[in-house]
Amino acid sequence: MRAVVQRVSRASVTVDGEVVGAIEGPGLVVLLGVTHDDTPEKAAALAAKIWTLRILHDERSAADEQAPILAVSQFTLYADTRKGRRPSWSAAAPGPVSEPLYGSFCAALEALGAKVERGVFGADMQVALTNDGPVTLILDA
């Protein structure tokens, strides 16, 4: 499981012209990629790590601030670009595997107390955000 985590001052995701998820104020955007050997346990561990990362202002975590999180599935995080000019997506888990794990990740965050907004799995999404800092981390679980 791979996540790109960004500290933001605001963010939203739009599908077919409609905003389907948005956060205001300090928070995090998590772009989440799932690979073939990921499990619900890995999803829960990654959720806990992100929830407690001290990357908000004054070295505070989203848990400390009860900061919202916008979680967006993104299979392209597992692109392999080592050969040629066309990325291979073979390391990304297929939808029937990755969609439930994306749901497990979001549910694990909510179980920890996070307010989670979501994108729409498999949809063509437009993600808008204001990166604060900028702060961007890549986490592998």
WOTA-V109329 format. One record per residue. RES is the residue in three letters. PHI is phi as a letter, one per 30 degrees, with the letter a starting at -180 (999 if undefined). NEAR is the number of other ideal C-beta (glycine too) atoms within 8 Angstrom. Layout:
((RES/PHI/NEAR) (RES/PHI/NEAR))
//
This chain:
((MET/999/14) (ARG/b/12) (ALA/b/14) (VAL/c/12) (VAL/c/14) (GLN/b/13) (ARG/d/14) (VAL/b/15) (SER/c/6) (ARG/a/11) (ALA/a/13) (SER/a/12) (VAL/b/18) (THR/b/12) (VAL/b/12) (ASP/h/5) (GLY/i/4) (GLU/c/6) (VAL/d/7) (VAL/c/10) (GLY/a/11) (ALA/a/10) (ILE/b/15) (GLU/b/6) (GLY/i/8) (PRO/d/10) (GLY/a/15) (LEU/b/14) (VAL/c/14) (VAL/b/12) (LEU/c/11) (LEU/c/14) (GLY/c/14) (VAL/b/14) (THR/c/11) (HIS/d/6) (ASP/c/4) (ASP/d/13) (THR/b/7) (PRO/e/7) (GLU/d/6) (LYS/d/10) (ALA/d/15) (ALA/d/11) (ALA/d/9) (LEU/d/13) (ALA/e/14) (ALA/d/10) (LYS/d/10) (ILE/d/15) (TRP/d/14) (THR/c/9) (LEU/d/10) (ARG/c/8) (ILE/c/9) (LEU/d/13) (HIS/e/5) (ASP/i/4) (GLU/h/5) (ARG/c/8) (SER/c/11) (ALA/d/16) (ALA/d/10) (ASP/d/8) (GLU/c/9) (GLN/h/7) (ALA/d/10) (PRO/d/13) (ILE/b/17) (LEU/c/20) (ALA/c/14) (VAL/b/14) (SER/d/13) (GLN/a/9) (PHE/d/11) (THR/d/9) (LEU/d/12) (TYR/c/12) (ALA/d/10) (ASP/c/10) (THR/c/6) (ARG/d/3) (LYS/b/5) (GLY/i/3) (ARG/c/2) (ARG/c/4) (PRO/d/7) (SER/c/9) (TRP/c/10) (SER/d/5) (ALA/d/9) (ALA/d/14) (ALA/d/10) (PRO/d/6) (GLY/e/7) (PRO/d/6) (VAL/c/11) (SER/d/15) (GLU/d/11) (PRO/d/8) (LEU/d/15) (TYR/d/13) (GLY/d/9) (SER/d/11) (PHE/d/15) (CYS/d/12) (ALA/d/8) (ALA/d/12) (LEU/d/14) (GLU/d/10) (ALA/d/6) (LEU/d/10) (GLY/j/7) (ALA/d/12) (LYS/d/8) (VAL/c/11) (GLU/c/11) (ARG/b/11) (GLY/d/14) (VAL/c/9) (PHE/e/10) (GLY/i/6) (ALA/d/8) (ASP/d/4) (MET/c/11) (GLN/c/7) (VAL/c/12) (ALA/c/7) (LEU/a/11) (THR/c/7) (ASN/d/10) (ASP/c/9) (GLY/k/5) (PRO/d/7) (VAL/b/9) (THR/b/9) (LEU/b/9) (ILE/c/8) (LEU/c/11) (ASP/c/5) (ALA/c/11))
//
